[in-house]
Amino acid sequence: MNTLKQRLLTNWNAARFLRLGIGLWMLIWGLQTKDFTIGAIGGLFLFMAFSNTGCCGINGCTVPNRNSNNNKD
């Protein structure tokens, strides 16, 4: 349970706030218009914001760091 609490309360950046805002907006919009698809997409954005994942998962699109031992000049 400590890991879930830590994941929810730490490492909030601009992309995560953007996902939260889009998710809340789409979820409210979907509820107001009674459109399940928009509400489901809003729920997906909320899940991505709370779990700190993106479309590629946690750090799925990052470039690996260079190892200084492999650099031969």
Secondary structure, DSSP 8 states (H G I E B T S, - for coil): -HHHHHHHHS---HHHHHHHHHHHHHHHHHHHHT-HHHHHHHHHHHHHHHHT--TT-TTTT------TTT---
